[in-house]
Amino acid sequence: MTAIDSAPARQRVLLVTGLLGAGKTTALKVLEDLGWETIDNFPIRLLDRLIDSPDAPRNELRPPLAIGFDARTRGFDPNKVIERVKKLVQRPDLELTTLFLDCAGAELERRYNETRRRHPMAQDLPVTTGIASERELLEPLRRWADMVMSTTEFTSNDLQQAIRERFADSAPKGTTVTVTSFGFSRGMPPIADLVFDMRFLDNPHWDPELRPLTGRDPAVGEHIARDPAWDDAFGRIRDLVLMLLPRYAAQGKAYVNIAFGCTGGRHRSVYSAEQLAAALIEAGFTPTVIHRNLGSRAADLVEGKH
């Protein structure tokens, strides 16, 4: 048996963490449905033992493993977690990724109020206090994580679909590209590598017939495409992205998040995201498209004068 033949199969491990109420349980259930082995509330200090368990099969492809943990996990210390995982990612037999599920405080508060659950870090204080304390505790882990996914605008079904698209066996290996549309009036995306502000384009909101439509509707697309700035601006954006993606891949960047913003997140940003996704598909990529504010109501107060 040669040294190559005796090398252990590369184990795919996903650490799933984030704010309580952001969707960790839902994400783990979807991963289980996709064929992953899943463990929740696992003490990270025992991660090495779990991976090196004598029962773990050797010299063969092992099923991917998803491990969930959060601020309630016994002995939880974000800095110690980071140090432990830094050592593990150096191992040639592991492919280890960390997913951090984030969510805006107001949405988390709404979820807690709906379920009537008490935040573990709030004790007898308002739930907002517990959320703020937890966010401060987790901030080092959020900054360090390979991928941050905001579930603020997600329904449970939206989150399930996003997890399937990213982690199904049929998902593309290498760099994963996500194209997001959003409204600046509703806040910036929690993470984006490239952000393009499309508010310089003529706003379909001010056409009464187009206002209730979205950037997915042909009439809105035709309106935006008629703007004299569209062809040149979008062409430059497309060419820049197509130039950067191979360079990101060469540097080992696993996830590239591209975001298009407009005022309300329903027209110009949506059309731009769809057009870039089509260009990426034509170039051989398989992007995931997320329209964060597509379900938001178009409102004069939101659109303002842009």
Salt bridges, closest charged atoms under 4 A:
ASP40 OD1 - LYS24 NZ 2.56
ASP48 OD1 - ARG84 NH1 2.97
ASP52 OD1 - ARG91 NH2 2.96
ASP70 OD2 - LYS24 NZ 3.31
ASP70 OD2 - ARG72 NH2 2.81
GLU83 OE2 - LYS86 NZ 3.88
ASP93 OD2 - ARG91 NH2 2.73
GLU95 OE1 - ARG10 NE 4.00
ASP102 OD1 - ARG135 NH1 3.14
ASP102 OD2 - ARG142 NE 2.78
GLU107 OE2 - ARG110 NH2 2.51
GLU107 OE2 - ARG111 NE 2.90
GLU114 OE2 - ARG110 NH1 2.42
GLU134 OE1 - HIS119 NE2 2.92
GLU139 OE2 - ARG143 NH1 3.91
ASP193 OD1 - LYS253 NZ 3.08
ASP197 OD2 - ARG199 NH2 2.74
ASP202 OD2 - HIS223 NE2 2.70
ASP232 OD1 - ARG236 NE 3.12
ASP239 OD1 - ARG238 NE 3.25
GLU274 OE2 - ARG216 NE 3.23
GLU274 OE2 - HIS291 NE2 2.64
ASP300 OD1 - HIS205 NE2 3.06
ASP300 OD1 - ARG211 NH1 3.68
